[in-house]
Amino acid sequence: MVLTRIDGSRYIRRFYRMEIVPGLFGDWGFVREWGRIGRDGQVRTDWFASEADAQDACFKLHMAKAKRGYA
């Protein structure tokens, strides 16, 4: 899932990418990348014991980003 936030009057052009991936040992990773559109972003991976836990974390972050204007 890719979220963007663009506000021309404030020169804001940002993206936020979220993905859930399986790990090698039965765990699940929640990968997120963020930064300015057109530039390399920062990447962070958080590991969870179950896919449901990773999906919950993804949903919570998605809602937080939506409140800040990402669509």
C-alpha positions in Angstrom: 0.0 0.0 0.0 1.4 3.4 -0.9 0.1 6.6 0.7 1.0 10.1 -0.5 0.7 13.6 0.9 1.0 16.5 -1.5 0.5 20.1 -0.5 1.8 22.5 -3.1 1.4 25.6 -0.9 3.7 24.2 1.7 6.0 22.3 -0.7 5.1 19.0 0.9 5.5 15.9 -1.4 5.9 12.8 0.7 5.2 9.1 0.4 4.7 6.2 2.8 4.8 2.6 1.6 3.7 -0.3 3.8 4.0 -4.0 3.1 3.6 -7.3 5.1 6.1 -10.0 4.2 6.6 -13.5 5.4 9.9 -14.3 7.2 12.1 -17.4 6.9 11.3 -18.7 10.3 7.5 -18.5 10.4 7.5 -14.9 11.5 6.0 -11.9 9.6 7.6 -8.6 8.8 5.9 -5.2 8.5 8.1 -3.2 6.1 7.6 0.5 5.8 9.4 3.0 3.6 8.9 6.8 3.8 10.4 9.9 2.4 10.1 12.7 -0.2 8.6 11.7 -3.6 11.4 11.3 -6.2 14.0 10.5 -3.6 15.2 7.4 -1.8 13.3 6.8 1.4 14.2 5.3 4.8 13.2 1.7 5.4 12.2 0.0 8.7 11.1 -3.6 9.3 9.3 -4.7 12.4 8.9 -8.4 13.0 5.8 -10.1 14.5 5.0 -13.6 15.6 1.8 -13.8 13.5 0.4 -12.3 10.3 -2.6 -10.9 12.3 -0.3 -8.9 14.6 1.5 -7.5 11.6 -1.8 -6.6 9.9 -3.0 -4.9 13.1 0.2 -2.8 13.2 -0.3 -1.9 9.5 -3.9 -0.8 10.1 -3.0 1.3 13.1 -0.2 3.1 11.2 -2.5 3.6 8.2 -5.1 5.3 10.4 -2.5 7.5 12.0 -1.2 8.6 8.6 -4.7 9.2 7.3 -5.2 11.7 10.2 -2.1 13.5 9.1 -3.4 14.0 5.5 -1.9 11.0 3.7 -4.3 9.4 1.1 
